[in-house]
Amino acid sequence: MLTYKVVEIGTVTEDVIEEALNEWTAKGWRFDGMQFAMREASRRPSMAFLIFTREAEEA
């Protein structure tokens, strides 16, 4: 069974995304995808959501 982790990023820059990816993959999470939240008045994303998965730990 998979466990999901969603990380919200409020400052969408290359450095911040890279830092979050490195942090969570080092903790054993596998990167699964990324979604951006856009503003109508801007071409730049206002937020990003990183999705990670890993096998659930046995209870």
N, CA, C and O atoms as a Tinker XYZ file with bonds, in Angstrom:
   236  protein
     1  N      0.839000   -1.175000    0.000000    73     2
     2  CA     0.000000    0.000000    0.000000    64     1     3
     3  C      0.890000    1.246000    0.000000    63     2     4     5
     4  O      1.886000    1.307000    0.720000    81     3
     5  N      0.522000    2.233000   -0.811000    73     3     6
     6  CA     1.293000    3.472000   -0.904000    64     5     7
     7  C      0.791000    4.516000    0.083000    63     6     8     9
     8  O     -0.401000    4.598000    0.378000    81     7
     9  N      1.720000    5.303000    0.579000    73     7    10
    10  CA     1.412000    6.481000    1.376000    64     9    11
    11  C      1.810000    7.682000    0.536000    63    10    12    13
    12  O      2.865000    7.679000   -0.097000    81    11
    13  N      0.967000    8.712000    0.529000    73    11    14
    14  CA     1.233000    9.919000   -0.250000    64    13    15
    15  C      1.632000   11.070000    0.652000    63    14    16    17
    16  O      1.188000   11.161000    1.796000    81    15
    17  N      2.484000   11.957000    0.122000    73    15    18
    18  CA     2.914000   13.171000    0.806000    64    17    19
    19  C      2.789000   14.301000   -0.201000    63    18    20    21
    20  O      3.298000   14.200000   -1.317000    81    19
    21  N      2.108000   15.385000    0.190000    73    19    22
    22  CA     1.982000   16.560000   -0.667000    64    21    23
    23  C      2.693000   17.716000    0.027000    63    22    24    25
    24  O      2.417000   18.019000    1.188000    81    23
    25  N      3.608000   18.357000   -0.691000    73    23    26
    26  CA     4.371000   19.476000   -0.154000    64    25    27
    27  C      3.978000   20.730000   -0.930000    63    26    28    29
    28  O      4.108000   20.782000   -2.153000    81    27
    29  N      3.497000   21.737000   -0.209000    73    27    30
    30  CA     3.096000   23.005000   -0.826000    64    29    31
    31  C      4.294000   23.954000   -0.846000    63    30    32    33
    32  O      4.984000   24.130000    0.158000    81    31
    33  N      4.521000   24.557000   -2.005000    73    31    34
    34  CA     5.607000   25.530000   -2.155000    64    33    35
    35  C      4.987000   26.872000   -2.533000    63    34    36    37
    36  O      4.332000   27.000000   -3.568000    81    35
    37  N      5.205000   27.867000   -1.677000    73    35    38
    38  CA     4.631000   29.199000   -1.900000    64    37    39
    39  C      5.514000   30.110000   -2.732000    63    38    40    41
    40  O      5.024000   31.064000   -3.336000    81    39
    41  N      6.812000   29.828000   -2.773000    73    39    42
    42  CA     7.750000   30.600000   -3.591000    64    41    43
    43  C      8.249000   29.670000   -4.690000    63    42    44    45
    44  O      9.093000   28.806000   -4.449000    81    43
    45  N      7.725000   29.852000   -5.886000    73    43    46
    46  CA     8.011000   28.924000   -6.982000    64    45    47
    47  C      9.230000   29.405000   -7.759000    63    46    48    49
    48  O      9.124000   30.172000   -8.716000    81    47
    49  N     10.396000   28.928000   -7.313000    73    47    50
    50  CA    11.646000   29.190000   -8.026000    64    49    51
    51  C     12.377000   27.865000   -8.177000    63    50    52    53
    52  O     12.088000   26.895000   -7.477000    81    51
    53  N     13.313000   27.842000   -9.086000    73    51    54
    54  CA    14.101000   26.638000   -9.333000    64    53    55
    55  C     14.794000   26.162000   -8.057000    63    54    56    57
    56  O     14.787000   24.969000   -7.755000    81    55
    57  N     15.389000   27.085000   -7.314000    73    55    58
    58  CA    16.127000   26.722000   -6.105000    64    57    59
    59  C     15.220000   26.125000   -5.032000    63    58    60    61
    60  O     15.584000   25.133000   -4.400000    81    59
    61  N     14.057000   26.712000   -4.819000    73    59    62
    62  CA    13.143000   26.239000   -3.785000    64    61    63
    63  C     12.592000   24.861000   -4.159000    63    62    64    65
    64  O     12.496000   23.982000   -3.302000    81    63
    65  N     12.235000   24.668000   -5.414000    73    63    66
    66  CA    11.743000   23.356000   -5.868000    64    65    67
    67  C     12.836000   22.301000   -5.714000    63    66    68    69
    68  O     12.579000   21.203000   -5.221000    81    67
    69  N     14.042000   22.633000   -6.133000    73    67    70
    70  CA    15.164000   21.704000   -6.025000    64    69    71
    71  C     15.442000   21.332000   -4.567000    63    70    72    73
    72  O     15.692000   20.168000   -4.256000    81    71
    73  N     15.397000   22.313000   -3.687000    73    71    74
    74  CA    15.627000   22.069000   -2.263000    64    73    75
    75  C     14.577000   21.110000   -1.682000    63    74    76    77
    76  O     14.909000   20.185000   -0.941000    81    75
    77  N     13.322000   21.347000   -2.027000    73    75    78
    78  CA    12.237000   20.478000   -1.531000    64    77    79
    79  C     12.371000   19.059000   -2.091000    63    78    80    81
    80  O     12.186000   18.088000   -1.358000    81    79
    81  N     12.688000   18.930000   -3.373000    73    79    82
    82  CA    12.872000   17.606000   -3.969000    64    81    83
    83  C     13.999000   16.848000   -3.284000    63    82    84    85
    84  O     13.847000   15.672000   -2.954000    81    83
    85  N     15.124000   17.510000   -3.068000    73    83    86
    86  CA    16.268000   16.863000   -2.419000    64    85    87
    87  C     15.957000   16.505000   -0.970000    63    86    88    89
    88  O     16.351000   15.438000   -0.499000    81    87
    89  N     15.259000   17.380000   -0.264000    73    87    90
    90  CA    14.925000   17.129000    1.135000    64    89    91
    91  C     14.048000   15.888000    1.288000    63    90    92    93
    92  O     14.347000   15.013000    2.101000    81    91
    93  N     12.969000   15.808000    0.513000    73    91    94
    94  CA    12.008000   14.723000    0.708000    64    93    95
    95  C     12.472000   13.400000    0.108000    63    94    96    97
    96  O     12.132000   12.342000    0.637000    81    95
    97  N     13.233000   13.429000   -0.975000    73    95    98
    98  CA    13.763000   12.166000   -1.501000    64    97    99
    99  C     14.835000   11.609000   -0.571000    63    98   100   101
   100  O     14.984000   10.391000   -0.467000    81    99
   101  N     15.586000   12.479000    0.109000    73    99   102
   102  CA    16.575000   12.027000    1.089000    64   101   103
   103  C     15.894000   11.352000    2.287000    63   102   104   105
   104  O     16.504000   10.526000    2.966000    81   103
   105  N     14.636000   11.705000    2.542000    73   103   106
   106  CA    13.877000   11.108000    3.641000    64   105   107
   107  C     13.177000    9.813000    3.225000    63   106   108   109
   108  O     12.414000    9.239000    4.002000    81   107
   109  N     13.435000    9.356000    2.003000    73   107   110
   110  CA    12.879000    8.083000    1.558000    64   109   111
   111  C     11.621000    8.182000    0.713000    63   110   112   113
   112  O     11.048000    7.154000    0.352000    81   111
   113  N     11.176000    9.385000    0.387000    73   111   114
   114  CA    10.001000    9.568000   -0.450000    64   113   115
   115  C     10.413000    9.551000   -1.917000    63   114   116   117
   116  O     11.505000   10.002000   -2.264000    81   115
   117  N      9.543000    9.030000   -2.777000    73   115   118
   118  CA     9.789000    8.984000   -4.225000    64   117   119
   119  C      8.936000   10.049000   -4.903000    63   118   120   121
   120  O      7.721000   10.099000   -4.709000    81   119
   121  N      9.579000   10.902000   -5.699000    73   119   122
   122  CA     8.866000   11.967000   -6.405000    64   121   123
   123  C      7.874000   11.356000   -7.382000    63   122   124   125
   124  O      8.222000   10.465000   -8.157000    81   123
   125  N      6.625000   11.845000   -7.339000    73   123   126
   126  CA     5.569000   11.290000   -8.186000    64   125   127
   127  C      5.004000   12.311000   -9.168000    63   126   128   129
   128  O      4.479000   11.933000  -10.215000    81   127
   129  N      5.104000   13.602000   -8.843000    73   127   130
   130  CA     4.576000   14.601000   -9.773000    64   129   131
   131  C      4.556000   15.994000   -9.163000    63   130   132   133
   132  O      4.841000   16.182000   -7.981000    81   131
   133  N      4.211000   16.966000  -10.004000    73   131   134
   134  CA     4.162000   18.358000   -9.587000    64   133   135
   135  C      2.981000   19.046000  -10.264000    63   134   136   137
   136  O      2.730000   18.843000  -11.452000    81   135
   137  N      2.258000   19.863000   -9.496000    73   135   138
   138  CA     1.138000   20.639000  -10.025000    64   137   139
   139  C      1.379000   22.104000   -9.685000    63   138   140   141
   140  O      1.888000   22.428000   -8.612000    81   139
   141  N      1.008000   22.982000  -10.610000    73   139   142
   142  CA     1.166000   24.410000  -10.389000    64   141   143
   143  C     -0.196000   25.079000  -10.261000    63   142   144   145
   144  O     -1.156000   24.696000  -10.930000    81   143
   145  N     -0.265000   26.087000   -9.389000    73   143   146
   146  CA    -1.457000   26.928000   -9.270000    64   145   147
   147  C     -1.103000   28.262000   -9.919000    63   146   148   149
   148  O     -0.126000   28.910000   -9.545000    81   147
   149  N     -1.909000   28.657000  -10.890000    73   147   150
   150  CA    -1.623000   29.871000  -11.661000    64   149   151
   151  C     -2.566000   31.000000  -11.265000    63   150   152   153
   152  O     -3.693000   30.770000  -10.826000    81   151
   153  N     -2.080000   32.213000  -11.429000    73   151   154
   154  CA    -2.922000   33.402000  -11.294000    64   153   155
   155  C     -3.272000   33.889000  -12.690000    63   154   156   157
   156  O     -2.470000   33.780000  -13.618000    81   155
   157  N     -4.467000   34.424000  -12.829000    73   155   158
   158  CA    -4.895000   34.909000  -14.146000    64   157   159
   159  C     -4.041000   36.067000  -14.638000    63   158   160   161
   160  O     -3.774000   36.176000  -15.834000    81   159
   161  N     -3.610000   36.935000  -13.724000    73   159   162
   162  CA    -2.890000   38.145000  -14.113000    64   161   163
   163  C     -1.397000   37.910000  -14.336000    63   162   164   165
   164  O     -0.681000   38.836000  -14.718000    81   163
   165  N     -0.918000   36.693000  -14.105000    73   163   166
   166  CA     0.517000   36.434000  -14.207000    64   165   167
   167  C      0.775000   35.156000  -14.982000    63   166   168   169
   168  O     -0.027000   34.222000  -14.954000    81   167
   169  N      1.898000   35.128000  -15.671000    73   167   170
   170  CA     2.295000   33.925000  -16.393000    64   169   171
   171  C      3.090000   32.992000  -15.485000    63   170   172   173
   172  O      3.342000   31.839000  -15.834000    81   171
   173  N      3.478000   33.494000  -14.333000    73   171   174
   174  CA     4.284000   32.735000  -13.381000    64   173   175
   175  C      3.383000   32.039000  -12.352000    63   174   176   177
   176  O      2.417000   32.637000  -11.878000    81   175
   177  N      3.686000   30.796000  -12.008000    73   175   178
   178  CA     2.862000   30.102000  -11.007000    64   177   179
   179  C      2.947000   30.790000   -9.646000    63   178   180   181
   180  O      4.005000   31.282000   -9.255000    81   179
   181  N      1.834000   30.819000   -8.935000    73   179   182
   182  CA     1.834000   31.411000   -7.605000    64   181   183
   183  C      2.167000   30.379000   -6.537000    63   182   184   185
   184  O      2.644000   30.736000   -5.459000    81   183
   185  N      1.920000   29.107000   -6.822000    73   183   186
   186  CA     2.215000   28.018000   -5.901000    64   185   187
   187  C      2.530000   26.753000   -6.689000    63   186   188   189
   188  O      2.179000   26.620000   -7.861000    81   187
   189  N      3.205000   25.826000   -6.005000    73   187   190
   190  CA     3.445000   24.509000   -6.586000    64   189   191
   191  C      3.174000   23.462000   -5.509000    63   190   192   193
   192  O      3.377000   23.700000   -4.318000    81   191
   193  N      2.719000   22.319000   -5.953000    73   191   194
   194  CA     2.470000   21.196000   -5.056000    64   193   195
   195  C      3.280000   20.015000   -5.563000    63   194   196   197
   196  O      3.082000   19.551000   -6.687000    81   195
   197  N      4.196000   19.529000   -4.725000    73   195   198
   198  CA     5.003000   18.371000   -5.064000    64   197   199
   199  C      4.354000   17.147000   -4.442000    63   198   200   201
   200  O      3.978000   17.167000   -3.270000    81   199
   201  N      4.221000   16.085000   -5.218000    73   199   202
   202  CA     3.591000   14.864000   -4.742000    64   201   203
   203  C      4.661000   13.776000   -4.657000    63   202   204   205
   204  O      5.410000   13.540000   -5.605000    81   203
   205  N      4.713000   13.119000   -3.492000    73   203   206
   206  CA     5.661000   12.045000   -3.239000    64   205   207
   207  C      4.900000   10.812000   -2.769000    63   206   208   209
   208  O      3.792000   10.916000   -2.244000    81   207
   209  N      5.508000    9.645000   -2.963000    73   207   210
   210  CA     4.925000    8.398000   -2.469000    64   209   211
   211  C      6.029000    7.555000   -1.830000    63   210   212   213
   212  O      7.220000    7.747000   -2.078000    81   211
   213  N      5.583000    6.614000   -0.995000    73   211   214
   214  CA     6.464000    5.578000   -0.472000    64   213   215
   215  C      5.593000    4.449000    0.051000    63   214   216   217
   216  O      4.403000    4.627000    0.310000    81   215
   217  N      6.199000    3.307000    0.197000    73   215   218
   218  CA     5.473000    2.154000    0.728000    64   217   219
   219  C      5.103000    2.422000    2.175000    63   218   220   221
   220  O      5.925000    2.919000    2.945000    81   219
   221  N      3.877000    2.099000    2.548000    73   219   222
   222  CA     3.424000    2.299000    3.913000    64   221   223
   223  C      4.186000    1.372000    4.849000    63   222   224   225
   224  O      4.479000    0.226000    4.509000    81   223
   225  N      4.499000    1.885000    6.023000    73   223   226
   226  CA     5.176000    1.074000    7.027000    64   225   227
   227  C      4.202000    0.105000    7.659000    63   226   228   229
   228  O      3.033000    0.430000    7.869000    81   227
   229  N      4.682000   -1.077000    7.957000    73   227   230
   230  CA     3.842000   -2.089000    8.608000    64   229   231
   231  C      3.531000   -1.663000   10.039000    63   230   232   233
   232  O      4.402000   -1.160000   10.749000    81   231
   233  N      2.289000   -1.868000   10.456000    73   231   234
   234  CA     1.904000   -1.469000   11.817000    64   233   235
   235  C      2.338000   -2.485000   12.846000    63   234   236
   236  O      2.091000   -2.301000   14.038000    81   235
